[in-house]
């Protein structure tokens, strides 16, 4: 069914050139790959959960690379190719973010400690640098819920239990507002620090 959906999406793209169609077909292919691997190892296997997370992460990286291929073919973002990349980035982001944070333990509150919270924040910063470099915010949005959990845990550990949610909202809100307002100059600084061979293929900076 996934392969049929992917083929139908490709035909739809060739006929109507609707940007989201490529992402829909890619999602169908990704789901097919994951389903085949789960069937191969057995759905009742003790390790199936971790294996699925690992496969989803790898597939997410492939989708991200596919999105970048579309992005790099339109560095000025003036054609449908950029719109195709937008939807592919939206598809790839949760496939990358969820497995990473799940394996750290964010989704298992009982085993989520201070070290894991700091790891989440470090990974979010790394995601932010990638988002700035490629000029796409999908990774930041997909990882936001996990960062909220991490900050809440940090404030709880430091004794601010009653204020943890308010402090988390304040910190995240302030950081995102600053990043949004200063996106262009911050991105320029990030891109400038990268090798010229890479920056030449990234979207132009203002």
Order of alpha helices (4+ residues) and beta strands (2+ residues): alpha-alpha-alpha-alpha-alpha-alpha-alpha-alpha-alpha
